[in-house]
Amino acid sequence: MEKVKSIGIDAGSTTLKIVGVEEEGKILFSVIEDADPKIEEQTDKLLGELRNNYDIENSKIVATGYGSNLIKADKKVTEITCHAKGIYEYFKTGGTAVDIGGQDNKVILISKNGKVVDFIMNDKCASGTGRFLENTSWRLKISTEKMAELAISSDNEVKISSTCAVFAESEVISQLSRGQKLEHVIKGLHRAMVKRITSMVYAIGFNPPLMLSGGVAKNKAVAQMLEEELGEKPLIPENPQIMGAFGAALIGLSE
Amino acid sequence: MLHIDIPSRKEVIEKAKSEGKKIAAIYPIHYPRELFRSFNIQPIEVWGPPKTDTKKANAHLQSYICSVVQSGLAFYLEKQLDIADIIAVPHSCDSLQGLGSIFKDFINPKHELITIYLPREKNKENVEFLSNELKRIYKQLSEFCGFSPSSEKLMEEIKKEEEIDEIVDKLYRIRENLPLSSRGFYAILRSREYLSPDEFKSKLEYILLHASKGRLKKTGVVFSGLLPEPMEIFDIIDEMDCFVAMDDMACCMRRVYGKGNSDDPFERMAERIVNGPPDPTKGNSFNERFGFLKSLIEISGAKGIVFYNVKFCEPEYFYHPILKEKLSKAGIKSLIIETDINEPISQQTITRIKAFTEMLRENEQ
């Protein structure tokens, strides 16, 4: 069985991510599941399953995310530090990391030597987060992946004026009932979300390259529009959703 | 860690009443404690209080009024200030000025109502203005209390406050030698909002006795804003192996005044307030505020500043963008948190504070 030196657990608001690394920081495994409210039990179950294939008896465990307080870990670190660490080690460069999660966004300025220089988070408002798209996805019964495809293929867009995740949903319905094409409305919805993220990037001071992490980074429409808005093609890891857990695991290596 | 018992506001009020003192409920921020004390009046400050149900007050106030004023009015409307004889409202900002008008024009309290007009900038004319304003209040209090304290009595009370300010200043400078958590330290400093000067001074002297030579091996931050409510915010900072090394808070450091020069008690009280530390409600320049914050960092060895702003506090928010830019250029990291004194601390706030302290410590290495 392969020996796992460190495990990072990112207990986010919508998904639970677990990453194991060997002593050089190479990823040995990664697991992603929808977050269960009983996060402690869910984590124990997943770690139990991993024991069948990996030697994790002496692994350091570092937890991050909103559910981290419920997890038994050697260390707890914020998502900001973990995402910065994960994304810096993945791309080996400083710059501006944008983590678009299920319920919050973080823009992190990372120095050339991988340290967090400054950061900004959304507060009291889910505008521009994954939930912004998910609300409409549920309402229209179209997957977020399909919505992204529609947005990319659309040759036009309807301006969605609301940046509120709840009001945007009703505005989408209102636009459709006025006869606007679905793909135009969906593209407008993505644009509203991306503009919210862009304003956060400018608020902190954009320093290229742009690096994306979090589940929403897999949405090609969001990535494309961020490039349009910021004039910089974003770097996206192969699996952007695990960057926080990866960073946590790397922090465990230095413990 | 040192433990110091602090009586509650209620206990202090009951004791003061039993000693025949009058009670003045005083809204934020600046006022001369010594003026009230010379009339045998116990000033009890009303900073909210936090976690108040504000629905009754909301009927009188616009939705963009801060939670400190909302709670302050709600507290009155819930008859929690009935025990007071006097209500004093310094015109610290538009919202507090509005509160004074609401009391005067719509509520007509049975209490003696005192408004305090505060000048803004540091200059001779403003000392003269405030000196005259304090004479007006002295006259109002004389009529209300039925006697007029002598100049000697006023000077005696002024000197007590000056002495306390000096000790508080000393404690700030040796903060990292004090065996107190952030919450413990500020619970004591904030008891000045209602304790008698003698009782407050005895607590400060007790802390001084326990100052050690060893320093707290923790990362310091400067805490800026109106007030640290909920006080649990300090526990989050301490949990991260950090501590509040210095502050720029309206309820604390911004009211640690220097000694006055004048032999005239009114002028001396005015000098102390007008020449006090920079304060957003006093309209100090950006450079004065930046210089002051920078000096707090230098004195305390703190690594960053947390701006803990009460939502809708216009004076605080007015300064923030320029201060953030100036601090950043000077290599000083800062974080802004928006708070409402009636709400619990959100998870987002906890994450931000923790991430900020992680960033400061990482950059220390």
Chai-1 contact restraints between the chains, C-beta under 6 A:
chainA,res_idxA,chainB,res_idxB,connection_type,confidence,min_distance_angstrom,max_distance_angstrom,comment,restraint_id
A,Y66,B,Q347,contact,1.0,0.0,6.0,A-B,restraint_1
A,T78,B,T351,contact,1.0,0.0,6.0,A-B,restraint_2
A,T78,B,K354,contact,1.0,0.0,6.0,A-B,restraint_3
A,T78,B,A355,contact,1.0,0.0,6.0,A-B,restraint_4
A,T78,B,E358,contact,1.0,0.0,6.0,A-B,restraint_5
A,I80,B,A355,contact,1.0,0.0,6.0,A-B,restraint_6
A,T81,B,E358,contact,1.0,0.0,6.0,A-B,restraint_7
A,K115,B,E362,contact,1.0,0.0,6.0,A-B,restraint_8
A,K115,B,N363,contact,1.0,0.0,6.0,A-B,restraint_9
A,V116,B,M359,contact,1.0,0.0,6.0,A-B,restraint_10
A,D123,B,Q348,contact,1.0,0.0,6.0,A-B,restraint_11
